[in-house]
Amino acid sequence: MDDLRCKGGYCVEPMRAWDQAVAEGWLNQRACYIKSDGWRVWCAGEYVLKVE
């Protein structure tokens, strides 16, 4: 997902959604990649599928 953990105001809502998904346990964050200027950050993860 793009626009995570970066300096721009446009990153606030994507960060909130990503953090909520991780906190609720339906997404595992694997890695984040930060451009050297800190304005572009994206993270990779995988969905957690729960079969009941």
PQR file with spaces between the fields and no chain letter, atoms N, CA, C, O and H, PARSE charges and radii, in Angstrom:
ATOM       1  N    MET     1       0.849   -1.155    0.000 -0.4000 1.5000
ATOM       2  CA   MET     1       0.000    0.000    0.000 -0.0000 2.0000
ATOM       3  C    MET     1       0.901    1.226    0.000  0.5500 1.7000
ATOM       4  O    MET     1       1.927    1.259    0.679 -0.5500 1.4000
ATOM       5  N    ASP     2       0.511    2.211   -0.754 -0.4000 1.5000
ATOM       6  CA   ASP     2       1.300    3.428   -0.884 -0.0000 2.0000
ATOM       7  C    ASP     2       0.848    4.471    0.142  0.5500 1.7000
ATOM       8  O    ASP     2      -0.225    4.353    0.734 -0.5500 1.4000
ATOM       9  H    ASP     2      -0.323    2.184   -1.305  0.4000 1.0000
ATOM      10  N    ASP     3       1.669    5.472    0.336 -0.4000 1.5000
ATOM      11  CA   ASP     3       1.376    6.622    1.203 -0.0000 2.0000
ATOM      12  C    ASP     3       1.246    6.250    2.683  0.5500 1.7000
ATOM      13  O    ASP     3       0.327    6.699    3.368 -0.5500 1.4000
ATOM      14  H    ASP     3       2.540    5.568   -0.145  0.4000 1.0000
ATOM      15  N    LEU     4       2.165    5.435    3.158 -0.4000 1.5000
ATOM      16  CA   LEU     4       2.210    5.060    4.571 -0.0000 2.0000
ATOM      17  C    LEU     4       3.490    5.580    5.200  0.5500 1.7000
ATOM      18  O    LEU     4       4.546    5.584    4.567 -0.5500 1.4000
ATOM      19  H    LEU     4       2.911    5.070    2.602  0.4000 1.0000
ATOM      20  N    ARG     5       3.391    6.019    6.455 -0.4000 1.5000
ATOM      21  CA   ARG     5       4.543    6.453    7.242 -0.0000 2.0000
ATOM      22  C    ARG     5       5.351    7.559    6.570  0.5500 1.7000
ATOM      23  O    ARG     5       6.567    7.629    6.745 -0.5500 1.4000
ATOM      24  H    ARG     5       2.533    6.015    6.969  0.4000 1.0000
ATOM      25  N    CYS     6       4.696    8.410    5.814 -0.4000 1.5000
ATOM      26  CA   CYS     6       5.424    9.475    5.132 -0.0000 2.0000
ATOM      27  C    CYS     6       5.060   10.845    5.701  0.5500 1.7000
ATOM      28  O    CYS     6       4.210   10.951    6.586 -0.5500 1.4000
ATOM      29  H    CYS     6       3.708    8.352    5.672  0.4000 1.0000
ATOM      30  N    LYS     7       5.696   11.872    5.196 -0.4000 1.5000
ATOM      31  CA   LYS     7       5.574   13.224    5.747 -0.0000 2.0000
ATOM      32  C    LYS     7       4.325   13.973    5.298  0.5500 1.7000
ATOM      33  O    LYS     7       3.875   14.881    5.997 -0.5500 1.4000
ATOM      34  H    LYS     7       6.386   11.786    4.478  0.4000 1.0000
ATOM      35  N    GLY     8       3.761   13.620    4.162 -0.4000 1.5000
ATOM      36  CA   GLY     8       2.647   14.376    3.603 -0.0000 2.0000
ATOM      37  C    GLY     8       1.336   14.179    4.354  0.5500 1.7000
ATOM      38  O    GLY     8       1.091   13.118    4.928 -0.5500 1.4000
ATOM      39  H    GLY     8       4.126   12.883    3.593  0.4000 1.0000
ATOM      40  N    GLY     9       0.499   15.211    4.344 -0.4000 1.5000
ATOM      41  CA   GLY     9      -0.817   15.125    4.979 -0.0000 2.0000
ATOM      42  C    GLY     9      -1.705   14.085    4.335  0.5500 1.7000
ATOM      43  O    GLY     9      -2.629   13.571    4.967 -0.5500 1.4000
ATOM      44  H    GLY     9       0.698   16.073    3.877  0.4000 1.0000
ATOM      45  N    TYR    10      -1.430   13.773    3.078 -0.4000 1.5000
ATOM      46  CA   TYR    10      -2.189   12.751    2.359 -0.0000 2.0000
ATOM      47  C    TYR    10      -1.919   11.341    2.889  0.5500 1.7000
ATOM      48  O    TYR    10      -2.571   10.386    2.466 -0.5500 1.4000
ATOM      49  H    TYR    10      -0.680   14.191    2.565  0.4000 1.0000
ATOM      50  N    CYS    11      -0.977   11.206    3.798 -0.4000 1.5000
ATOM      51  CA   CYS    11      -0.638    9.888    4.357 -0.0000 2.0000
ATOM      52  C    CYS    11      -1.465    9.538    5.593  0.5500 1.7000
ATOM      53  O    CYS    11      -1.462    8.385    6.025 -0.5500 1.4000
ATOM      54  H    CYS    11      -0.448   11.981    4.142  0.4000 1.0000
ATOM      55  N    VAL    12      -2.162   10.496    6.160 -0.4000 1.5000
ATOM      56  CA   VAL    12      -2.853   10.289    7.427 -0.0000 2.0000
ATOM      57  C    VAL    12      -3.924    9.195    7.325  0.5500 1.7000
ATOM      58  O    VAL    12      -3.919    8.255    8.120 -0.5500 1.4000
ATOM      59  H    VAL    12      -2.164   11.433    5.809  0.4000 1.0000
ATOM      60  N    GLU    13      -4.817    9.305    6.381 -0.4000 1.5000
ATOM      61  CA   GLU    13      -5.904    8.320    6.271 -0.0000 2.0000
ATOM      62  C    GLU    13      -5.408    6.935    5.860  0.5500 1.7000
ATOM      63  O    GLU    13      -5.846    5.950    6.454 -0.5500 1.4000
ATOM      64  H    GLU    13      -4.821   10.068    5.735  0.4000 1.0000
ATOM      65  N    PRO    14      -4.510    6.806    4.866 -0.5600 1.5000
ATOM      66  CA   PRO    14      -3.985    5.473    4.567  0.2800 2.0000
ATOM      67  C    PRO    14      -3.275    4.836    5.765  0.5500 1.7000
ATOM      68  O    PRO    14      -3.402    3.634    5.997 -0.5500 1.4000
ATOM      69  N    MET    15      -2.525    5.647    6.527 -0.4000 1.5000
ATOM      70  CA   MET    15      -1.845    5.112    7.717 -0.0000 2.0000
ATOM      71  C    MET    15      -2.851    4.626    8.743  0.5500 1.7000
ATOM      72  O    MET    15      -2.667    3.571    9.350 -0.5500 1.4000
ATOM      73  H    MET    15      -2.422    6.623    6.339  0.4000 1.0000
ATOM      74  N    ARG    16      -3.916    5.396    8.938 -0.4000 1.5000
ATOM      75  CA   ARG    16      -4.943    5.018    9.907 -0.0000 2.0000
ATOM      76  C    ARG    16      -5.595    3.693    9.501  0.5500 1.7000
ATOM      77  O    ARG    16      -5.789    2.815   10.342 -0.5500 1.4000
ATOM      78  H    ARG    16      -4.065    6.253    8.445  0.4000 1.0000
ATOM      79  N    ALA    17      -5.929    3.549    8.233 -0.4000 1.5000
ATOM      80  CA   ALA    17      -6.560    2.319    7.748 -0.0000 2.0000
ATOM      81  C    ALA    17      -5.615    1.126    7.871  0.5500 1.7000
ATOM      82  O    ALA    17      -6.028    0.042    8.282 -0.5500 1.4000
ATOM      83  H    ALA    17      -5.772    4.263    7.550  0.4000 1.0000
ATOM      84  N    TRP    18      -4.360    1.326    7.517 -0.4000 1.5000
ATOM      85  CA   TRP    18      -3.365    0.244    7.592 -0.0000 2.0000
ATOM      86  C    TRP    18      -3.164   -0.189    9.048  0.5500 1.7000
ATOM      87  O    TRP    18      -3.189   -1.381    9.356 -0.5500 1.4000
ATOM      88  H    TRP    18      -4.024    2.207    7.183  0.4000 1.0000
ATOM      89  N    ASP    19      -2.969    0.777    9.931 -0.4000 1.5000
ATOM      90  CA   ASP    19      -2.756    0.469   11.354 -0.0000 2.0000
ATOM      91  C    ASP    19      -3.963   -0.238   11.964  0.5500 1.7000
ATOM      92  O    ASP    19      -3.806   -1.139   12.788 -0.5500 1.4000
ATOM      93  H    ASP    19      -2.949    1.745    9.681  0.4000 1.0000
ATOM      94  N    GLN    20      -5.158    0.164   11.564 -0.4000 1.5000
ATOM      95  CA   GLN    20      -6.369   -0.484   12.065 -0.0000 2.0000
ATOM      96  C    GLN    20      -6.440   -1.933   11.596  0.5500 1.7000
ATOM      97  O    GLN    20      -6.790   -2.821   12.373 -0.5500 1.4000
ATOM      98  H    GLN    20      -5.286    0.896   10.894  0.4000 1.0000
ATOM      99  N    ALA    21      -6.110   -2.175   10.335 -0.4000 1.5000
ATOM     100  CA   ALA    21      -6.132   -3.535    9.801 -0.0000 2.0000
ATOM     101  C    ALA    21      -5.131   -4.429   10.529  0.5500 1.7000
ATOM     102  O    ALA    21      -5.427   -5.588   10.822 -0.5500 1.4000
ATOM     103  H    ALA    21      -5.826   -1.453    9.703  0.4000 1.0000
ATOM     104  N    VAL    22      -3.951   -3.890   10.819 -0.4000 1.5000
ATOM     105  CA   VAL    22      -2.939   -4.658   11.559 -0.0000 2.0000
ATOM     106  C    VAL    22      -3.421   -4.910   12.990  0.5500 1.7000
ATOM     107  O    VAL    22      -3.318   -6.029   13.493 -0.5500 1.4000
ATOM     108  H    VAL    22      -3.711   -2.949   10.581  0.4000 1.0000
ATOM     109  N    ALA    23      -3.944   -3.875   13.640 -0.4000 1.5000
ATOM     110  CA   ALA    23      -4.404   -4.002   15.027 -0.0000 2.0000
ATOM     111  C    ALA    23      -5.557   -4.994   15.166  0.5500 1.7000
ATOM     112  O    ALA    23      -5.650   -5.706   16.166 -0.5500 1.4000
ATOM     113  H    ALA    23      -4.027   -2.967   13.232  0.4000 1.0000
ATOM     114  N    GLU    24      -6.429   -5.038   14.170 -0.4000 1.5000
ATOM     115  CA   GLU    24      -7.573   -5.956   14.216 -0.0000 2.0000
ATOM     116  C    GLU    24      -7.213   -7.372   13.779  0.5500 1.7000
ATOM     117  O    GLU    24      -8.046   -8.276   13.839 -0.5500 1.4000
ATOM     118  H    GLU    24      -6.353   -4.460   13.358  0.4000 1.0000
ATOM     119  N    GLY    25      -5.976   -7.561   13.340 -0.4000 1.5000
ATOM     120  CA   GLY    25      -5.488   -8.905   13.050 -0.0000 2.0000
ATOM     121  C    GLY    25      -5.827   -9.458   11.687  0.5500 1.7000
ATOM     122  O    GLY    25      -5.673  -10.660   11.468 -0.5500 1.4000
ATOM     123  H    GLY    25      -5.299   -6.827   13.290  0.4000 1.0000
ATOM     124  N    TRP    26      -6.281   -8.638   10.762 -0.4000 1.5000
ATOM     125  CA   TRP    26      -6.576   -9.194    9.447 -0.0000 2.0000
ATOM     126  C    TRP    26      -5.544   -8.815    8.396  0.5500 1.7000
ATOM     127  O    TRP    26      -5.748   -9.043    7.204 -0.5500 1.4000
ATOM     128  H    TRP    26      -6.407   -7.662   10.940  0.4000 1.0000
ATOM     129  N    LEU    27      -4.423   -8.227    8.849 -0.4000 1.5000
ATOM     130  CA   LEU    27      -3.317   -7.907    7.957 -0.0000 2.0000
ATOM     131  C    LEU    27      -2.006   -8.060    8.705  0.5500 1.7000
ATOM     132  O    LEU    27      -1.868   -7.556    9.820 -0.5500 1.4000
ATOM     133  H    LEU    27      -4.258   -8.042    9.818  0.4000 1.0000
ATOM     134  N    ASN    28      -1.045   -8.747    8.112 -0.4000 1.5000
ATOM     135  CA   ASN    28       0.310   -8.855    8.650 -0.0000 2.0000
ATOM     136  C    ASN    28       1.224   -7.975    7.813  0.5500 1.7000
ATOM     137  O    ASN    28       1.361   -8.189    6.609 -0.5500 1.4000
ATOM     138  H    ASN    28      -1.158   -9.156    7.207  0.4000 1.0000
ATOM     139  N    GLN    29       1.847   -6.996    8.439 -0.4000 1.5000
ATOM     140  CA   GLN    29       2.805   -6.157    7.730 -0.0000 2.0000
ATOM     141  C    GLN    29       4.097   -6.931    7.566  0.5500 1.7000
ATOM     142  O    GLN    29       4.584   -7.539    8.519 -0.5500 1.4000
ATOM     143  H    GLN    29       1.736   -6.822    9.417  0.4000 1.0000
ATOM     144  N    ARG    30       4.656   -6.913    6.363 -0.4000 1.5000
ATOM     145  CA   ARG    30       5.893   -7.634    6.091 -0.0000 2.0000
ATOM     146  C    ARG    30       7.102   -6.717    5.979  0.5500 1.7000
ATOM     147  O    ARG    30       8.167   -7.031    6.510 -0.5500 1.4000
ATOM     148  H    ARG    30       4.260   -6.419    5.589  0.4000 1.0000
ATOM     149  N    ALA    31       6.949   -5.586    5.293 -0.4000 1.5000
ATOM     150  CA   ALA    31       8.081   -4.681    5.102 -0.0000 2.0000
ATOM     151  C    ALA    31       7.573   -3.328    4.640  0.5500 1.7000
ATOM     152  O    ALA    31       6.516   -3.233    4.016 -0.5500 1.4000
ATOM     153  H    ALA    31       6.084   -5.331    4.862  0.4000 1.0000
ATOM     154  N    CYS    32       8.330   -2.282    4.948 -0.4000 1.5000
ATOM     155  CA   CYS    32       8.042   -0.949    4.445 -0.0000 2.0000
ATOM     156  C    CYS    32       9.287   -0.429    3.735  0.5500 1.7000
ATOM     157  O    CYS    32      10.416   -0.696    4.149 -0.5500 1.4000
ATOM     158  H    CYS    32       9.189   -2.360    5.455  0.4000 1.0000
ATOM     159  N    TYR    33       9.062    0.302    2.680 -0.4000 1.5000
ATOM     160  CA   TYR    33      10.135    0.849    1.868 -0.0000 2.0000
ATOM     161  C    TYR    33      10.010    2.364    1.880  0.5500 1.7000
ATOM     162  O    TYR    33       8.959    2.908    1.541 -0.5500 1.4000
ATOM     163  H    TYR    33       8.145    0.519    2.344  0.4000 1.0000
ATOM     164  N    ILE    34      11.075    3.041    2.269 -0.4000 1.5000
ATOM     165  CA   ILE    34      11.059    4.483    2.441 -0.0000 2.0000
ATOM     166  C    ILE    34      12.002    5.123    1.435  0.5500 1.7000
ATOM     167  O    ILE    34      13.182    4.777    1.369 -0.5500 1.4000
ATOM     168  H    ILE    34      11.928    2.599    2.545  0.4000 1.0000
ATOM     169  N    LYS    35      11.474    6.064    0.648 -0.4000 1.5000
ATOM     170  CA   LYS    35      12.318    6.831   -0.250 -0.0000 2.0000
ATOM     171  C    LYS    35      13.197    7.743    0.599  0.5500 1.7000
ATOM     172  O    LYS    35      12.768    8.187    1.664 -0.5500 1.4000
ATOM     173  H    LYS    35      10.516    6.346    0.701  0.4000 1.0000
ATOM     174  N    SER    36      14.385    8.024    0.161 -0.4000 1.5000
ATOM     175  CA   SER    36      15.371    8.746    0.974 -0.0000 2.0000
ATOM     176  C    SER    36      14.885   10.106    1.476  0.5500 1.7000
ATOM     177  O    SER    36      15.344   10.569    2.520 -0.5500 1.4000
ATOM     178  H    SER    36      14.733    7.664   -0.705  0.4000 1.0000
ATOM     179  N    ASP    37      13.974   10.747    0.764 -0.4000 1.5000
ATOM     180  CA   ASP    37      13.502   12.057    1.218 -0.0000 2.0000
ATOM     181  C    ASP    37      12.356   11.960    2.223  0.5500 1.7000
ATOM     182  O    ASP    37      11.947   12.976    2.784 -0.5500 1.4000
ATOM     183  H    ASP    37      13.601   10.370   -0.084  0.4000 1.0000
ATOM     184  N    GLY    38      11.834   10.763    2.460 -0.4000 1.5000
ATOM     185  CA   GLY    38      10.779   10.549    3.437 -0.0000 2.0000
ATOM     186  C    GLY    38       9.382   10.915    2.970  0.5500 1.7000
ATOM     187  O    GLY    38       8.422   10.771    3.728 -0.5500 1.4000
ATOM     188  H    GLY    38      12.167    9.937    2.004  0.4000 1.0000
ATOM     189  N    TRP    39       9.250   11.384    1.739 -0.4000 1.5000
ATOM     190  CA   TRP    39       7.939   11.791    1.232 -0.0000 2.0000
ATOM     191  C    TRP    39       7.193   10.646    0.574  0.5500 1.7000
ATOM     192  O    TRP    39       5.986   10.754    0.362 -0.5500 1.4000
ATOM     193  H    TRP    39      10.029   11.501    1.123  0.4000 1.0000
ATOM     194  N    ARG    40       7.858    9.568    0.247 -0.4000 1.5000
ATOM     195  CA   ARG    40       7.201    8.417   -0.366 -0.0000 2.0000
ATOM     196  C    ARG    40       7.548    7.170    0.432  0.5500 1.7000
ATOM     197  O    ARG    40       8.716    6.807    0.565 -0.5500 1.4000
ATOM     198  H    ARG    40       8.839    9.480    0.419  0.4000 1.0000
ATOM     199  N    VAL    41       6.524    6.523    0.957 -0.4000 1.5000
ATOM     200  CA   VAL    41       6.712    5.283    1.718 -0.0000 2.0000
ATOM     201  C    VAL    41       5.596    4.328    1.334  0.5500 1.7000
ATOM     202  O    VAL    41       4.438    4.730    1.228 -0.5500 1.4000
ATOM     203  H    VAL    41       5.575    6.818    0.849  0.4000 1.0000
ATOM     204  N    TRP    42       5.937    3.082    1.129 -0.4000 1.5000
ATOM     205  CA   TRP    42       4.913    2.084    0.883 -0.0000 2.0000
ATOM     206  C    TRP    42       5.262    0.833    1.658  0.5500 1.7000
ATOM     207  O    TRP    42       6.431    0.550    1.923 -0.5500 1.4000
ATOM     208  H    TRP    42       6.878    2.755    1.215  0.4000 1.0000
ATOM     209  N    CYS    43       4.234    0.089    2.017 -0.4000 1.5000
ATOM     210  CA   CYS    43       4.416   -1.113    2.822 -0.0000 2.0000
ATOM     211  C    CYS    43       3.772   -2.303    2.125  0.5500 1.7000
ATOM     212  O    CYS    43       2.810   -2.164    1.370 -0.5500 1.4000
ATOM     213  H    CYS    43       3.284    0.319    1.801  0.4000 1.0000
ATOM     214  N    ALA    44       4.324   -3.459    2.400 -0.4000 1.5000
ATOM     215  CA   ALA    44       3.788   -4.709    1.868 -0.0000 2.0000
ATOM     216  C    ALA    44       3.291   -5.551    3.034  0.5500 1.7000
ATOM     217  O    ALA    44       3.869   -5.542    4.121 -0.5500 1.4000
ATOM     218  H    ALA    44       5.105   -3.572    3.014  0.4000 1.0000
ATOM     219  N    GLY    45       2.231   -6.262    2.789 -0.4000 1.5000
ATOM     220  CA   GLY    45       1.668   -7.134    3.812 -0.0000 2.0000
ATOM     221  C    GLY    45       0.862   -8.237    3.179  0.5500 1.7000
ATOM     222  O    GLY    45       0.777   -8.347    1.956 -0.5500 1.4000
ATOM     223  H    GLY    45       1.762   -6.270    1.906  0.4000 1.0000
ATOM     224  N    GLU    46       0.275   -9.049    4.022 -0.4000 1.5000
ATOM     225  CA   GLU    46      -0.574  -10.125    3.516 -0.0000 2.0000
ATOM     226  C    GLU    46      -1.810  -10.239    4.395  0.5500 1.7000
ATOM     227  O    GLU    46      -1.760  -10.028    5.606 -0.5500 1.4000
ATOM     228  H    GLU    46       0.344   -8.961    5.015  0.4000 1.0000
ATOM     229  N    TYR    47      -2.904  -10.573    3.759 -0.4000 1.5000
ATOM     230  CA   TYR    47      -4.150  -10.751    4.486 -0.0000 2.0000
ATOM     231  C    TYR    47      -4.086  -11.988    5.359  0.5500 1.7000
ATOM     232  O    TYR    47      -3.449  -12.977    4.995 -0.5500 1.4000
ATOM     233  H    TYR    47      -2.945  -10.744    2.774  0.4000 1.0000
ATOM     234  N    VAL    48      -4.739  -11.938    6.502 -0.4000 1.5000
ATOM     235  CA   VAL    48      -4.862  -13.081    7.395 -0.0000 2.0000
ATOM     236  C    VAL    48      -6.268  -13.637    7.199  0.5500 1.7000
ATOM     237  O    VAL    48      -7.258  -12.990    7.539 -0.5500 1.4000
ATOM     238  H    VAL    48      -5.256  -11.134    6.797  0.4000 1.0000
ATOM     239  N    LEU    49      -6.340  -14.829    6.653 -0.4000 1.5000
ATOM     240  CA   LEU    49      -7.645  -15.451    6.425 -0.0000 2.0000
ATOM     241  C    LEU    49      -7.957  -16.376    7.584  0.5500 1.7000
ATOM     242  O    LEU    49      -7.182  -17.282    7.889 -0.5500 1.4000
ATOM     243  H    LEU    49      -5.535  -15.355    6.376  0.4000 1.0000
ATOM     244  N    LYS    50      -9.075  -16.154    8.221 -0.4000 1.5000
ATOM     245  CA   LYS    50      -9.487  -16.970    9.350 -0.0000 2.0000
ATOM     246  C    LYS    50     -10.678  -17.822    8.916  0.5500 1.7000
ATOM     247  O    LYS    50     -11.738  -17.302    8.567 -0.5500 1.4000
ATOM     248  H    LYS    50      -9.705  -15.418    7.973  0.4000 1.0000
ATOM     249  N    VAL    51     -10.488  -19.107    8.942 -0.4000 1.5000
ATOM     250  CA   VAL    51     -11.548  -20.036    8.579 -0.0000 2.0000
ATOM     251  C    VAL    51     -12.130  -20.587    9.874  0.5500 1.7000
ATOM     252  O    VAL    51     -11.416  -21.156   10.699 -0.5500 1.4000
ATOM     253  H    VAL    51      -9.627  -19.529    9.225  0.4000 1.0000
ATOM     254  N    GLU    52     -13.423  -20.414   10.036 -0.4000 1.5000
ATOM     255  CA   GLU    52     -14.062  -20.906   11.258 -0.0000 2.0000
ATOM     256  C    GLU    52     -15.068  -21.981   10.946  0.5500 1.7000
ATOM     257  O    GLU    52     -15.705  -22.513   11.855 -0.5500 1.4000
ATOM     258  H    GLU    52     -14.003  -19.952    9.365  0.4000 1.0000
